[in-house]
Each structure stands twice: as structure tokens, then as C-alpha cells.
């Protein structure tokens, strides 16, 4: 092969300089995204301007490629930049070849094929093609090459490759009425570009690719991750790994668009720390480099794909082939999509999926289901008491580490360790699980209608419990028995003040399930009429109880609220393994940039309290907390609107006050004295006992 330097080339002349070369669109490239109405149309109009003589030449840009010798005398040019133009140009050449064949000019068609579309002396069929497209476009491109369009599937006909080929062929065929085939081919040689070959031994193709694409449409984090895994290897190995692992995994996320969130949760599973979304590519590189050196690329990909399956089963797929008890727990779990639990639950799934030397599962189906139900209980109890469950985002990675450390390879008590961390060790913390007393106190007079998504879930569970009949809840919604808008008739019947009415109307006991049609019928009508309408849903146990009531008022709402709260306590039972509350110490940090109050717990975690102030430069940590409503900007400082937890005092200090070098000496106790050596010893002893 001639010595190719960065230089200007006419399109056809460039092909002649590389007679035994295949242009490969590697799997790390983004998909072929040019559309017929925009980029392709403009490219064709530029071609027409050159063909008609309006322009002498047309510059199509830079073509950058990684130059690899595949065998003696045969080279691969892996296209790093210029994919869209390259593929479109080849579609135009195939279209021109087809037009020549339809015109009966087989000699000209053969000339295009032999000089520009194939490598005549290549032994392998795949090497004969001058252009090898992106793996995902292989089937469509192959059928265009073989003139086999009649066998394209409906899905394939939606691809940009096919649509653009048909557009290009129609456009060129119209030009053929005004120009000769030789003129149309020669026009391609008036397209010129700058070719920049890269050396695999000297150039970092990954960094170059990232830099090139930083100015255009932003690459997604999953694009960057895929490229990092697959870029620096032979194309046949790229294709194999892409087809066997990456593409099936990517396809499983296609309808949900959650692949980037999966990687965020996967890395939290690996590192016991949830990274900011903006940082996941950098964090992934660190994990992958270490894992690749220990286990290799393919094994690392297998690990990623395995956890991707777990994530899909837990959070995306409607039907999962799994043990019945797990399936039952997952059905309720998916109604409210408790996604922050992913780092831990993916690991529990992995342990359930793994066998010991006796061929027994490391975690049984029953234990797995109990852990899912634990999160169901936690989620319902927190939300029905109007407590945020977003706090799980930060505590679950720490919970995973705690559980695995305490199991120490023996998982028979893994459920107990989960309960101990999530329930017992969270007492007194912002992440606490409401117990029965707290639930009754907070829910009794609460506006339950504002929590109707969770109320509906609870009502469905109440109806389904010990009920052999299958109930279709899809067309049922929450209805008020005493109507939302008080009418004179209702106020007169109840003989209460309007403010008393408004206090009781949204309480749990005044809500039930009804179809949307019945809901509209009942509207603001009297209770007797509503009972007649509810006869249509008399198969619901809760409505049978209401129908049997002679009147409906504050007393009935009070009684039913108490009854339903007890049902919630029974169906979502508070669990505990009997551990006492984790001890905590009041600590403070105050300097020119901070005024922080916190609880330092004996498990090393530290919880920053509401009202704390920090002054620091805007960064990803600050941005995420502002977006989550945890802090707000106050002049040049940031104020905590609610408690926020860190895994230890070092992490808290380094994040909020990075200028401090000795964190232990900077924090003080309630007497404004540096934290004592005795306290540090207590924390270390507590950690050692875990």
C-alpha cells in the first residue's frame, strides 16, 4: 500500500490509491443518523451543483481513520470521523450502479463495482466489500449490495440506510435523464476531502473520537462507555463482542431509555457509592481498567450484561421468568418503581442466581422475596407519611456494603442484616422507617388524596388479600364518598361547618375505589344515590361495607380511617430484629465558609442537619442537591433545607469544606471542643464489632 499522509484527495482517486483496503465503520461509532429530508438532501444538492457545473469542486470535510494492516498487502481503514458522509457516498455509488444495470449498461455497472465498491483480489467475501458498515446496519446494507430489497422486513424498511438509498436512487435517476452515466461518475471525483490516517501505536483513537464529537451532537454516556470498551481492538473482535454482548444489552433498554441510569446504579453496586450522572463515564473508566486487567474485556462485558439483565427484570420488564414468590413481590414493587434500591437488589439477584458447591442458591427465593417486600413496606410507610424515599439514593450503596461485610460470604441471615440497616440502624435518622405509632399519628388526619397513587396501591392490596377472585384494577380510580366540593345538601345533612368538612373530605376513610364512569355518576350526589352507583362495584369488599352503611358522615369517616390504617399496619408490617437505636453525637463545624450542625452516628455515618450553611464553588454535588431540593442558594452560600447523610466524617468534610486538611480537629462537640479521642475510639470499636 502506498504511504498515505494527511493530504487532500479527490474521492475516486482516493479509492484507487487503496485497491486492497476495506473501510470499516466500527461498532463504537454512533448509528447512521443522516435523514433523507435534511443532510442527504443537502448532500445530493451539492452533488447536482458540481455535476451541472455550478461549482468546480466541493469540499466534503475531513475523513479520519485508524490504519491497520490485517494481512500482507491488505489494510483496514477504521473510520473515526466521516462515517455519515462515507456511508451516504457509497449508497450513491450503489444506486448509480443499479441505474446502469436497469439501463442495460452492464459494462459501466461492472466498472463501478470493480473499481470502487469491491476489492477484487480479496479471498474472504466480507473482505471483498470496500465498505463494511456499522454492525446494526449490516443486514440492510447487505441486501442493498445483493439487490435483494424484496426480502427486507418492515422494520428494516424503516432504517435510515434503506430510506436514504431509495431517496438517493430516485434523485440520481432523475439526473440520469439530463446527464450521461460517465458524467455522473466523474462528478464524484470533484468531491474532495482531507484524509488523516492515525497510527494505532501512537494515536489514542478514543480520545480523538471524543474530541471530534464534543463539538457536535453530544455523545451519551452509554456511547462513551461502549466506545471505551470496544475501540482499541481488531474490527472482527469488536463485531463479535458487540453482537454477542453489547447489542443485545443495548436493545433490552431501547424502549425504556434507562441504559445510562443502569450504568449509574451498576457503578454504585461496584463502588458502594452513587456517582453524579455527569461523572459516570470517568468512574466507569476507572472500574473497567481495573476489572479488565484482572479478568479481561470479555469477562468484564459479561459482568455488565449480567447485571443489566437483573436491572431489566427488576425495573423494566413486565413479565419475568422467576420463582413465584419473587414474582409476587416484584409486581407490587414495580407499581411504584423504587429505583434507588437497584445497587443492592441487583446484588441480591446475583446471589440468588449463583450456586454453592452443593448446587444450592446462595440466597433463596424466599429470602429474595422478603428483601423486595422489605423495600415495599419501607416505601409505602414512608410515602403514606409524606416522607421522601429519595433518601434511598444515597443510603442504599452504603447499605449494600454493610450487608455484604456482615454476611462475610455466608448469606443465610442476609434478610436480617437488611432489616438491621434499613430499620433498626435508621432509628433517629432522616431515613427512618415509620413505625405503627408514627403511621397512625400522621395518617389519621392527613390529606390522603394527595397521596392517591400510594392509596390506590394499598386499596388494591387490601382487596386482593385472601381473595381468590382475580380483580381488574386497571379501570378503577380513587373516589371521594363525601364529595370534594361541599354542596348545601351535604352540609345540611351533616350539620357541620365548612372548615370541618374540608378537614375530613380528603381523609383516608372517605376514599374508595370506583370506575371512572361511576366516579362521574356519583359526583356531588347524596350518599343514597352514591350507594346505588357503587352497587356496580359491589364485588369489591370495601364497597360492600360502605353500601351497608345507612348514613355517611364524620363518624363513619373516623371509624373507617382507623380501620384502614390498621389494615396498612397489618399488610405492611413494621419489622425489626430488635437492635437498639444507633447512638449519635451532636457535632458542629464552623469557619469562614461553613456553619454546619450534624449528627455523628456510631456506625460512622454523619447526617447534616436542616439549616446548615456551606460556602463553596458550584460543582456537580451542589447541582444535584439543588435539583433534588435538598439545598438552596443563599447569596454566595448554600443552605440545607433538609437533612443529608454522608458515609463518614472524612467524606462530609472533603465534599463540603475541601480546604480543611484535618477533618477530625475541625469538628467540635456541643462544648465547642475538638472531638475527643474517646469518641473516635468509640466509633472505631463500633466499626470493629460490626
N, C-alpha and C positions, 0 to 999 in steps of 0.2 A: 504494500500500500504506500502511496506517496506520502511524503512528510507534510501533513496538513498543519498550517499555522493559523492563528487568528487572522482572518482575511475576509475580503469581500468576494462573494461568489454569486454568479447567476444560477438560478435554480437547477436547470437541466445540466449545466456544466458541473455543478457540484455532484450530481448523481454519477456522472461519467468518471469523476475522479475517484469514486468509491465503488468499483464494479463488484467487489466481494464484501459488501458491507450491509449489515442489517440495522435499520433504525428501530430502536425499541422504545416504546412508551412504557416506562417501568411502573410497577404497582404503587409506588409511593406518590405518583402524580395524582392530582385531583381528577375527577371524571371529565370526560369530554363534554364541555358545557356550552360551547357556541350554539346559538339558536339560528334557525333559518331566517327569521324576520329581522334580526339585528346584525350580529357580527358576520354571518355568512353572506347576507345580502350586500353588506358593505364591501366584503372581500370580492364578491362577484362583480360589483360595480367598478371596483378598482381594476379588475382584470379586463373588463369591457373597455375602460378608458385607455388601457395600454394597447389592446387589440385594435381599437379603432384609430389609434394614432393621436388621441388627445394628450397622451403622455408618452414620453420616450421610454422612461423607466419607472419602476415602482419599488420602493424600499419596504420590505415586509417585516423588518426588525432583526433581532438577534436570535440565532439558533445556538444554544449552548448544550454540549453533550459530553458525557463521560466516555472516553475512548478505551475500549477493552479488546484485547486480542483473544478470540475464542479458540482459534486453531491456526495452523500455519496458513498464512495468506487470507484468513477470514477474520473480520473485525465486527464488533458490535459498537454502535453509537447509541448510548443510553441518553435519551433526550431529557435534559434537566430544565431547559426553558425553550418554549416554542411549540409545545405539544398541540395547541389548538390550531395554529396555522399549518403545522405539518400534516395533521390528520385531514384537515379540510383540503389541502393541496392534493393529497393522494386520492381523496374522494373525487376531486375534479378530474384527475388523470384516469381513474377507473370509469368515470362517466363518459369521458371522451373516447376511451377505448370501446365502450359499449355502443356509442353513437356510430363509430366507424364500422363496427360489426353489423349494426342494423342497416347501414348504408351499403353493405356488401363489400367494403374495402378491408378485406381481411389482412392484406399486407401491411397496411398502416396500423391496424389493431395489434398485429404481432410486433411491429416495431416499438410501439408504446410499451407493450408488455415486457419485451426482452431487454430494452434499454433502461427503463425507468421503474418498472413495477416488480421485477424479479431478479434474483441472482442465478444466472443460467447454470453455473457450474457447482452450485451447492448440492450436496448429496442428500441432505435431510430436507423433507418437504417444508418444515417450519422455517428452515434457514433460507429457502428459496424466496420467501416473501421479502421485498425490500423494506416494507414497514410492518412491524409487529405491534399491534395496538395494545391499549390497556386491557388487562385480563377480563374485566367486566364487559368489554365490547367485543371480545373475541368471536362469539357466535354470530353476531350481526355482521361484523366485518368479513368473516369467513364466507358467509352466504352471499355477500356482495361480490367478493372475489370469484366465487364459483358460479355466479349468475343464477343463484338459487333462491330468489326473493319470494317465490310462491310458497316456500316452506317456512317463512318467517311466522313466528307466533304473534298473537295480538299484542302481547307485552313487548316483544322485540320491535314491532312497528311503531311503538311509542318512543323508542330511543332516539337520541339526537343524531346518532350515526346514520340510521335509516332515513329519518326525516330530511336531514341535510343532504344525503346522497340523492334522494328524489328531487329535492329543490335544485341542487346543482345540475343534475341531468336535464331537467326541464329548461333551465336557464341557458345551458350550453347548446341545447338542441335548437332553441330559438335563434341563437347566434349563428349556428351552422347554416341557416338559411341565407346569411349575408356574407359569411367568410368560409374559406376553404379549411379543411382539416389541418393542413400543414401550417397555415397561418395561426390557427388556434393553438397548435402545439408550440410553435415558435414564440408565442406571446408569453409562455411560462418562463422562457429564458430572459425576458425583460423584467421579471421579478428578481430582485437581488436582496441579499441579506449579508450580515456579518456572522461568520461561523467561528465559534470559540470552543476549541477542544479542551477538555480538562484531563488531567493526569491523575489516575486513581491513587498513585503513590505519593502525590504532592498536594492535591486539592481535596478539601473536605466538601464533598458534594452536598451533604446535608446542610451545612452552614450556608453554602452558596444558594441552595434552593430556598431556604428560609429568608435570606436577604432579598432575593429576587421577588418573592411573593409578598414581602412585607408592604410593598407599595401598592399592590392590587387588592383584590378581594381577600380579606383576612382568612388565613388557614384556620380551621378549627383545631382545638386541642387534640382531637382524635386523629386528624390529618397529620399533625406533627408527630404524634406518638407512632402512628403507622409508619411514617417515613423513617423515624429513628430506628425502628426495629428492622426494616427491610432494605434500607437504601444501599448500604455498602456490602453488597454481595452479588454473585453472578445472577443474571436475569432468570435463568431456569430455576434457580433456588428461590428467588423472590417469588416467581409464579407459583411454585409448589407450596410454599408456606402461606402465600396469600390465599390460594384456592382451598387448602386443607383447613386453615385456621382462621385467618383474619376475615375473609369474605363471609363465611357462614356466621361468624360472630357479629359482624357489622350489619348483616342482613336481619339478624334477630332483633336489632334495635331500630330498624328502619321506620316502623310505624310510630314508635314512641319518642324518638329523638333524644333518648336518655343516655346515649353512649358516653358522653362526657361526664355526666353525673355518676355513671358506673365507675369510671376511672377514678373519680374523686373518692368514692366510697371504697374502691379496691385498694387505693394507696393508704387510706385511713386504716384499713384492715391490716396492711403490711407494716405500717409505721406506728400504729396506735396514736395517730394524730391527724386531725382533719385539716387539710391544706385549703387555702383560699383557691377558688376556681382559677384565678389568674396564674397561680403558681404550679398547677398540677403537671404541666409539661416539664418544668425544671425538676420537680420532685420525682416524676416518672423516670427521667434520665438517670438520676442517682440510683433509684431502686433497680432499674433494668441493667445498668452497668455492673452492679454488684451481683445480681442474680445470673446474668449472662456469664460472668467469669466463673461462677460456681457450678452452674447447671447447663449452660449453653442456650442459644437463641431458641431452638425448637421447644425445649422443655419449659422455658420462660413463657413462650406463647401458649403452650398447653395449660399452664397455670392460669394465665389471664382468661383463656376461653372457658376453663372450668368454672371460675368464679363469675364470669359473665352469664353462664347458664344458671347458676344459683340466683344471681340478681334478677334475671328474667323470670324465673319460676316464682320468686318471692314477690316481685313488684309489678310485673308487666303481663305475663301470660294469664289468660282467664282459666284455662284448664291445665292442670299439671298432673303427670303420672307419678303419683307418690302415695305413701301409706295413707289409709283413710283418716286416721286421727290427725295427721298433719294437714290433710286437705280440708278438713272441717275447720281447723284453727285458721288456716290461710284465707278461707272465704270471708270471715269477718275482718281479718287483718287487712285485706285488700280494699275493703269498703272505705277505709279512712287513710290508706297508704302511708303508714308510719315509716317513711323512707330513711330518716336518720338512724334507724336501727340496723341498716344494711351492713356496716362493718362487722358487727357481732353475729348477726343471723347468717351471713354468708359463711362465717367460720363454723357455726353450729351445723349448717348444712354440709359443709365439708367433712366434719367429724361423723355426721350421720351417714355420709356417702363412703366413709372409709371403714376398713375391716381390720380386726386384730389377727393374731396368728391362729386363733380358733375360728376365724371367719365370722365373728360377731361384730356388729356395728359398734364403733367407738361411742356413739351416742344413739340411744334407742329412739324409735319413732315416737314413743310416748313422752320421753324427755324433751325431744324437739318440739312437740306439740305444746307441752306445758310452758316452754320458754316463749313460744309465739303468743300463747294465751296470757302470759305474764305481761307482755307488752300491750296486748289488747286491753287488759284490766287497767294498766297504768295509763294508757291513752284515754280511755273512757272516763276514768275517775278524774284525771287532770282536766280534761276539756269540759266535763259537765260541771266542774267547779270553777270554770273560766280561768284555768291556769295554762300557760303556754307549754306545749310539748316540744317546741323548737329547741328547748334546752338540751334535748337528747343529742342534738347535732354535735355538741362539744363533749358530752359525758360518755357517750357510747364507746368511742375508741379507747377511753381510759377504762371503761367497764370491761372491754374485751381483754385488755392486758391484765387487769385484776383477776378475771375469771380464769384465764389460762395459767397465770402464775400460781393461783391457789389450787387448780386442778393438778398441775405438775405432771401431766401425761396420763392421769387416771381420771376418767370423766363420769364416774358413777354418781357424783354429787354435783354435777355441773349446774343443775337447776337451782340447788340450794345456794351456790355461790352467786348466781344471777340475782336471786331474791335478796341475798345479803347486801349486795352492792346497790341494787336499784331501790330497795325498800328500807332495809334496816340502816344502812350507812348513809342514806339520804335524809334521815330524820333531822329536822332543824336546818336543812339546806333548802336553797331555792328549788332544787329538783325533787323535793319530797313527793311521795305518793299520798294523796288524801285518804285518811282512814275513815271508818264509818261515821264517827262523831263529826269530823270535819265536813264530810259529804252532806250529812243531814242538816247541819247548821247552815251551810252555804247554799244548798239547793232548795231548801224548804220555801223560801220566799223569792227565789231567783226568777229572772226572766228566762224561762226555759225555751221559749220560742226563738230567742236569738241564738240558741244552740241546737236548732231543729235538725241539723244533719246528724248530730250525735243522738238526739232524742229519737229520731227515726230508727237508727241502728239499735238502740235499746228496746224500742217497742217491738221491732222485728224479732229480737231475741226473746222477749217475753212471750210473744205469740208462738214462737217455734218451740219453746221449751216443753218437753214431754207432749208434743202434739204430733201424732203420726201423719196427719194430713199435710200435704205439700201446699204452701201458700205462695201465691204470686204477689210479691210486694212491689213489683215494678211500677204499677199504676196507682199506688197508694201514696198519699202525702199527709202532712200534719194539718189537722183541722182543730179550730177552737170550738168548744162546746158553748160556752158563754161567748158571744161574738166579739171580735176585736173592737168594733165600733159600737159603743153603748147606745141602744135605742131607748126612747121614753118608756116603751112597754117593758123592756128588760129591767130598767132602773126602778120602775114602779113595782114590778113583780118581786124583785129582790129587796126593795125598800132599803137601799144603801146609797151612800154618797158616791159621786162620780170618782173621787180620788181612791176610794176603797175598791171600786170596780176596776179601775186602771191598775191597781196593785195586784189584783188577783187574776186578771184576764190572761196573762202570759205564764202563769204558774204551771208547773208540770201536770198537776191534776186536772187542769182544764183542757188538756190536749189529748187528741186521739188520732187514729188512722182512718182515712176515708179516701174514696176515689176522687179524682178531680171533678168529675161530673156531680157526685153527691156533695162535694165541698161547695160547688157553685149553687146547688139547690138549697142547701141549708142556710148559707149566707147569714143574715141577721135575724132569721125567723125564730119564733118562740121554741122553747125546748120540746114541747109536744110534737111539733112538726119535725124537728130535727130527729126525734126518736123514730118517726115513721120512715124518714130517709135512711137512717142507719140500719133499718131492717135489711137493706140491700147488702150490708156487710156484716150481717148478724153471725156469719161463720167465724168472725173474729171474737175471741174470748173477751177482750177488753170492751168491745162494743155491746156484747150481751149484758155485761154488768151495768153498763150505762143505760141501756134500754129498760132494764128492770127498775131503774130509779124513778119514783113518782115526780120528783122535782129536781132542779139543778140550781145550786147557789153556792155561797161561800163555804158553808158547812161541808157540802159534798166535795168541793174542790180541796178543802183542807184534808179531808179523810183520804181522798184518792191520791193526793200528793204524798202523804205519809206512806200509803200502801206502795206506790210506785218507787219511792226512794228505798224502801226496804227490799223491793224486788231487785233494784240495782245492786244493793249491797249483797244480796244472795247470789245473783247471776255473775257479778263481777267482784268476787270476794277479795277482801284485803288479805294479803299473805305476808308472812313473816317467819323467819327462822329463829326468832327470839333474841337477836342481838340487841344490845343497848345502843342508844344513840351515840354516834361518834363524838368524842369530846372536841370542843372548839375553843379557840382563844381569840380575843379581840386584839387586832394588831392595826398599826397605822403607819403611813408613810407620808411625810410632809416635807417638801422642799420648795424651791422656786418654781418647779414645774409640776408639782403634784400635791394633792390633798386627798389622800385615799384612806378610807376605812374598810377593814376586811375582817372576815372570819378565817382563821387558820386552823384547819382540822387535823386531827391526829392521824388521818390517812394521807397526810401531806398536801391535800388539795387546799386551795385558798379561794375564797369567794369574795369578790369585790362588791361592796355594798352600794345601794342606790344613793346618789348624791355625791359620790366620789368624783374628783376633778383631776384630769391629766392634761398636760400640755406637751404635744409632740407634733412632728411633721405628719402631713396626710400620707397614709400608706394603705396597703390592702387590708390590714387588720382594722384600721379606722373606718375605711369604706364599708366593709362587711357589717360592722356593728352599727353604723349609721343606717344602712339599708334595712337591717333587722330591727331597728327601733330600740336598740339597747343603749345607745348613747346619742347625744345631740350636741351640735356645735354651739359653743357659748363664747363668742368673741374669738380669741385665739386659742381657747381651750375646749375640752370635750367633757361633758357631764354624763355620768351613768344614770340612766332612767330606771334601771332595774339591775338586780344582782347578776354577776357574771363570774364563772368559775375558770380557774387555771389548774393544771395538774400539779403544780408545785410552786413554791415561792420564787425559785430562780426563773421559771418561765414567765411568771407575772411581772417580775422586775425587769427582765430583759425586754419584754414586749412594751410595757408602759413607760419605763424610765431607763432607756438603754445607756444613758450617760453614767449610771451608777455601776461601779465595779464590784463592790462587796454588798450583796443584797441583804445578808443577814444583819449586818451592822446598820443598815439604813432603816429597817423597820423597827418600830418601837411598840411596847406594850401600853396598857392603859395608864401607867405611871410615867409615860414618855421616856422609859428606859429601854436601851437596846435589848432585843430578845435574848433571854438568858441562855446560858449553856445548858441549864437543866431542862428548859423547854426543848431545845434542839435534841437533847438526849432522849426525851420522851418520844419525840417524833421518830427518831431512828429506831428506838426499841419497838415502837408500834409497828413500824415497817418490817422489822425483822421477824415479828410474831406472825405476820400475815401468811 
